[in-house]
């Protein structure tokens, strides 16, 4: 008996221009560089004779399947993406693409997050998905608003200190 899981909610289709460029560059690299390299290696391995016990051939075919799967995924995903390349009408509120500086109400610690699409999240850089509980709590809020965020560790209260639609000048994202 298999483990049935309910279908997950589809990820948002929003992406920043830089995020779109990164995914498109990966697609082009896989299609024009990596796939031809692996195809050539498989052809060379196939020329060696018996394919049933040829590790290079078997591994190469597996790599081709993985590359083709990623190419299909990226092609479909990029076709469906909505590139958000303009500033919101009200830059004093938190919307997609914003850098938001938060103060933890309990500890007073400061942290800066950027709200991006689910395909470009990066915890080390402080880039969070627009679908995350933190981003959903922040959307539409203004500076000095208090925000309650539910997480597996419990509820946390934050105060929005600053909202910007360009990268912070000091480069400090923590």
Sine and cosine of phi, psi and omega as CSV:
sin_phi,cos_phi,sin_psi,cos_psi,sin_omega,cos_omega
0.00,0.00,0.79,-0.62,-0.03,-1.00
-0.99,0.14,0.26,-0.96,0.05,-1.00
-1.00,-0.08,0.95,-0.32,0.00,-1.00
-0.99,0.13,0.70,-0.71,0.08,-1.00
-0.82,-0.57,0.65,-0.76,0.05,-1.00
-0.91,0.41,0.52,-0.85,0.00,-1.00
-0.87,0.49,0.65,-0.76,0.01,-1.00
-0.99,0.16,0.40,-0.92,0.02,-1.00
-0.92,0.39,0.73,-0.68,0.00,-1.00
-0.87,0.49,0.59,-0.80,0.02,-1.00
-0.94,0.35,0.43,-0.90,0.05,-1.00
-0.86,0.50,0.46,-0.89,-0.04,-1.00
-0.98,-0.20,0.21,0.98,-0.01,-1.00
-1.00,0.07,0.55,-0.83,0.02,-1.00
-0.44,-0.90,0.51,-0.86,0.06,-1.00
-0.98,0.17,0.35,-0.94,0.04,-1.00
-0.85,0.53,-0.63,0.77,0.02,-1.00
-0.91,0.41,-0.66,0.75,0.02,-1.00
-0.89,0.45,-0.66,0.75,0.03,-1.00
-0.89,0.46,-0.68,0.73,0.00,-1.00
-0.88,0.47,-0.67,0.75,0.00,-1.00
-0.89,0.46,-0.73,0.68,0.00,-1.00
-0.91,0.42,-0.64,0.77,0.01,-1.00
-0.92,0.40,-0.63,0.78,0.05,-1.00
-0.89,0.45,-0.64,0.77,0.05,-1.00
-0.89,0.46,-0.69,0.72,0.03,-1.00
-0.86,0.50,-0.74,0.68,-0.01,-1.00
-0.89,0.46,-0.65,0.76,0.02,-1.00
-0.89,0.45,-0.71,0.70,0.01,-1.00
-0.88,0.47,-0.68,0.73,-0.09,-1.00
-0.96,0.28,-0.67,0.74,-0.14,-0.99
-0.99,-0.15,-0.35,0.94,-0.05,-1.00
-0.90,-0.44,-0.88,0.47,-0.14,-0.99
-0.91,0.41,-0.72,0.69,-0.04,-1.00
-0.89,0.45,-0.72,0.70,0.06,-1.00
-0.88,0.48,-0.59,0.80,0.05,-1.00
-0.88,0.48,-0.75,0.66,-0.04,-1.00
-0.93,0.37,-0.61,0.79,0.04,-1.00
-0.88,0.48,-0.68,0.74,0.04,-1.00
-0.89,0.45,-0.67,0.74,0.02,-1.00
-0.90,0.45,-0.63,0.78,0.03,-1.00
-0.92,0.40,-0.66,0.75,0.04,-1.00
-0.88,0.47,-0.67,0.74,0.02,-1.00
-0.91,0.41,-0.64,0.77,0.02,-1.00
-0.92,0.38,-0.60,0.80,0.00,-1.00
-0.92,0.39,-0.51,0.86,-0.02,-1.00
-0.95,0.31,-0.23,0.97,-0.03,-1.00
-0.98,0.21,-0.16,0.99,0.06,-1.00
0.87,-0.48,-0.76,-0.65,-0.11,-0.99
-0.78,0.62,0.91,-0.42,-0.05,-1.00
-1.00,0.08,-0.35,0.94,-0.09,-1.00
-0.92,0.38,-0.48,0.88,0.00,-1.00
-0.88,-0.47,0.31,0.95,-0.03,-1.00
-1.00,-0.07,0.97,-0.23,-0.08,-1.00
-0.89,0.46,-0.63,0.78,-0.01,-1.00
-0.90,0.44,-0.64,0.77,0.01,-1.00
-0.91,0.40,-0.75,0.66,-0.04,-1.00
-0.89,0.46,-0.71,0.71,0.02,-1.00
-0.91,0.42,-0.65,0.76,0.02,-1.00
-0.89,0.46,-0.67,0.75,0.03,-1.00
-0.90,0.43,-0.63,0.78,0.04,-1.00
-0.90,0.44,-0.69,0.72,0.03,-1.00
-0.87,0.49,-0.66,0.75,0.03,-1.00
-0.88,0.48,-0.67,0.75,0.03,-1.00
-0.88,0.48,-0.68,0.74,0.00,-1.00
-0.92,0.40,-0.67,0.74,0.02,-1.00
-0.90,0.44,-0.72,0.70,0.01,-1.00
-0.89,0.46,-0.62,0.79,0.03,-1.00
-0.90,0.44,-0.70,0.72,0.01,-1.00
-0.92,0.40,-0.62,0.79,0.04,-1.00
-0.89,0.46,-0.70,0.71,0.03,-1.00
-0.88,0.47,-0.71,0.71,0.00,-1.00
-0.87,0.49,-0.77,0.64,-0.03,-1.00
-0.89,0.46,-0.65,0.76,0.00,-1.00
-0.88,0.48,-0.73,0.68,0.01,-1.00
-0.92,0.39,-0.67,0.74,-0.05,-1.00
-0.91,0.42,-0.71,0.71,-0.01,-1.00
-0.91,0.41,-0.54,0.84,0.05,-1.00
-0.91,0.42,-0.52,0.86,-0.05,-1.00
-1.00,-0.03,-0.17,0.99,-0.11,-0.99
-0.95,0.31,0.52,-0.86,0.10,-0.99
-0.91,-0.41,0.93,-0.37,-0.01,-1.00
-0.99,0.16,0.87,-0.50,0.01,-1.00
-0.99,-0.10,0.98,-0.22,-0.11,-0.99
-0.87,-0.50,0.28,0.96,0.03,-1.00
-0.76,-0.65,0.41,-0.91,0.01,-1.00
-0.96,0.27,0.46,-0.89,0.05,-1.00
-0.94,0.34,0.34,-0.94,0.02,-1.00
-0.90,0.44,-0.51,0.86,0.00,-1.00
-0.86,-0.51,1.00,0.00,-0.06,-1.00
-0.95,0.31,0.01,1.00,0.05,-1.00
-1.00,0.05,-0.05,1.00,0.01,-1.00
-0.92,-0.39,0.36,-0.93,-0.01,-1.00
-1.00,0.09,0.85,-0.53,0.09,-1.00
-0.70,-0.72,-0.03,-1.00,0.01,-1.00
-0.83,0.56,0.70,-0.71,0.04,-1.00
1.00,0.00,-0.06,1.00,-0.05,-1.00
-0.98,0.21,0.56,-0.83,0.23,-0.97
-1.00,-0.08,0.82,-0.57,-0.06,-1.00
-0.85,-0.53,0.83,-0.55,0.06,-1.00
-0.99,-0.11,0.84,-0.55,-0.06,-1.00
-0.90,-0.44,0.53,-0.85,0.12,-0.99
-0.92,-0.40,0.79,-0.61,0.06,-1.00
-0.94,0.34,0.84,-0.55,-0.08,-1.00
-0.92,0.40,-0.45,0.89,-0.02,-1.00
-0.99,0.10,-0.75,0.66,-0.12,-0.99
-0.99,-0.13,-0.34,0.94,-0.05,-1.00
0.99,0.17,0.05,1.00,0.01,-1.00
-0.93,0.36,0.56,-0.83,-0.01,-1.00
-0.97,-0.25,0.56,-0.83,0.03,-1.00
-0.48,-0.88,0.63,-0.78,0.01,-1.00
-0.92,-0.39,0.76,-0.66,0.03,-1.00
-0.84,-0.55,0.49,-0.87,0.15,-0.99
-0.88,-0.47,0.71,-0.70,0.00,-1.00
-1.00,-0.03,0.90,-0.44,-0.07,-1.00
-0.75,-0.66,0.04,-1.00,0.05,-1.00
-0.95,0.32,0.33,-0.95,-0.05,-1.00
-0.89,0.45,-0.35,0.94,0.00,-1.00
-0.99,0.12,-0.14,0.99,-0.07,-1.00
-0.84,-0.54,0.25,0.97,0.00,-1.00
-0.90,0.45,0.57,-0.82,0.00,-1.00
-0.42,-0.91,0.98,-0.20,-0.06,-1.00
-0.88,0.48,-0.59,0.81,-0.02,-1.00
-0.89,0.45,-0.54,0.84,-0.01,-1.00
-1.00,-0.04,-0.12,0.99,-0.03,-1.00
0.99,0.14,0.36,0.93,0.02,-1.00
-1.00,-0.06,0.88,-0.47,-0.04,-1.00
-0.92,-0.40,0.49,-0.87,-0.02,-1.00
-0.94,0.33,0.60,-0.80,0.06,-1.00
-0.89,0.46,-0.32,0.95,0.01,-1.00
-1.00,0.04,-0.13,0.99,-0.06,-1.00
-0.95,0.30,0.41,-0.91,0.03,-1.00
-0.85,0.52,-0.61,0.79,0.02,-1.00
-0.89,0.46,-0.76,0.65,-0.03,-1.00
-0.90,0.43,-0.67,0.74,0.01,-1.00
-0.88,0.48,-0.59,0.81,0.02,-1.00
-0.94,0.33,-0.52,0.86,-0.06,-1.00
-0.99,0.13,-0.51,0.86,-0.11,-0.99
-0.82,0.57,0.78,-0.63,0.05,-1.00
1.00,0.04,-0.15,0.99,-0.03,-1.00
-0.99,0.15,0.24,-0.97,0.00,-1.00
-0.87,-0.49,0.17,-0.99,0.08,-1.00
-0.86,0.52,0.58,-0.82,-0.02,-1.00
0.97,0.26,0.01,1.00,0.09,-1.00
-0.97,0.24,0.55,-0.83,0.10,-1.00
-1.00,-0.09,0.64,-0.77,-0.07,-1.00
-0.77,-0.63,0.74,-0.67,0.10,-1.00
-0.98,-0.21,0.80,-0.60,-0.01,-1.00
-0.86,-0.51,0.81,-0.59,0.06,-1.00
-1.00,0.00,0.74,-0.67,0.05,-1.00
-0.69,-0.72,0.16,-0.99,0.04,-1.00
-0.86,0.52,-0.45,0.89,0.00,-1.00
-0.99,0.14,-0.10,0.99,-0.01,-1.00
0.84,-0.55,-0.17,-0.98,0.00,-1.00
-1.00,0.00,0.64,-0.77,0.05,-1.00
-0.81,-0.59,0.61,-0.80,0.03,-1.00
-0.95,-0.32,0.73,-0.69,0.01,-1.00
-0.79,-0.62,0.40,-0.92,0.10,-0.99
-0.88,-0.48,0.77,-0.64,0.01,-1.00
-0.98,0.20,0.89,-0.46,0.00,-1.00
-1.00,-0.02,-0.65,0.76,-0.07,-1.00
-0.48,-0.88,0.48,-0.88,0.06,-1.00
-0.75,-0.66,0.77,-0.64,0.02,-1.00
-0.63,-0.78,0.46,-0.89,0.04,-1.00
-0.92,-0.40,0.19,0.98,0.18,-0.98
-0.80,-0.60,0.43,-0.90,-0.04,-1.00
-0.86,0.51,0.62,-0.78,0.04,-1.00
-0.84,0.54,0.64,-0.77,-0.09,-1.00
-0.90,0.45,-0.57,0.82,-0.06,-1.00
-0.99,0.17,-0.14,0.99,0.02,-1.00
0.95,0.30,0.03,1.00,-0.02,-1.00
-0.99,0.12,0.93,-0.38,-0.03,-1.00
-0.97,-0.23,0.19,0.98,-0.03,-1.00
-0.97,-0.23,0.00,0.00,0.00,0.00
